[in-house]
Amino acid sequence: MINYEKIELKAIKNIAKITTKLEEIALFNTDKVINAFAKNKVSDYYLKSSTGYAYSDVGREKLDLIYADIFKAEAALVRSQFVSGTHALAVGLLGNLRAGDEIISVTGVPYDTMRTVIGCPVKTEGSLVDIGVIYKELSMLSEGHIDVKAVQRAVSRSTKIVYIQRSCGYSSTRDTIGIAEMGRICQIVKEINPNVICFVDNCYGEFTEKQEPIEVGADLVAGSLIKNIGGGLAPTGGYIAGRADLVEKASHRLTIPGLGGEIGATLGDTAREFYQGLFVAPHVVLQALKTAIFAAAVFSDLGYPVKPLPEESRSDIIQVITLGSRERLCKFCEAVQCNSPVDAHVKPVPSLLPGYQDEVVMAAGTFIQGASIELSADGPCREPYNAFLQGGLTFEQGRLTVMKAATMIGPLNANKI
């Protein structure tokens, strides 16, 4: 008989040992946000909506400055007009690449939806490959890190962008790229060709460490507001931050050449939600990290491979749990769904979704559709049947959900428990 209460209490003790460091990071990042708000003299006036072209929307302009301060960037573009993190990434790439330019992914195969943006392995309409951009992809080392020697061989005077995906995506064989490793790669790339743009997909990574990619040499970063940095309050949107000229080129791709970031209405309470979401984001990220560590501790005790391990340092909010079968993956997502505040009565089923290569099962009983800073789980229905758990506005929900999943699925090998 499995004593789930014993496993739960053991996991709680494990995270208590680790969370002191995480709380220090959350405190540091909260201080960073408060200082950026104070420096830019945020007042109620900036939280109003705008209409039409929205010229001189001071709330929108002020938020750009705050993001730039937080990221230590020259400029930022924070907009509700970005429909997803992938959209923000695509705008950043399409705005800064032209036919004949070369882009190298140094973190292996990008996330599924980014593969359609790039146009590899299938050349999709309007993709980078379709418009004549040269795409190269470097495999990562077997232990999950960037292959430095391969980078040194591949980067040349003709390379325009080096693309770094911070999070593991749908891969259990590679590590999330931490800030220290990211900085090392940026330095190596710049030594070969100082004109190369180091572009970081920052999704799931904001506020998990004390520094952000721009501080260690990245030229451009992009991400989603319905992940970490929106704090669970931003209803949509994305951001791009970095060198002013690169952000400017991206802005002309988002709206209209010649107008760029000068237009774009802020509707309803979006401005207030963007500001307030950013303010609480470091604390919310802490809740998500505690949930991830707890899940890793519980499922490793049940015999399942997990990545990262409970005690390992983290640079994103994603927890990978290798469940080994389609049935277990679906049950895991069912457990997450039935412990959600929205659509708890719905049973997730695998299906083909636009931008993905395989059937995907997703659990997301979230207040904001697709918000992966809220507790959610998904995974492609392919070997080795990994569940990707992310988010959690409160650790309490995360704890309850993980234990529900554990009891629904049971141990990998009951004889070893």
Summary of the structure (lengths in Angstrom):
residues: 417
radius of gyration: 20.9
end to end distance: 8.6
largest distance: 68.2
contacts: 1489
relative contact order: 0.14
helix: 43%
strand: 13%
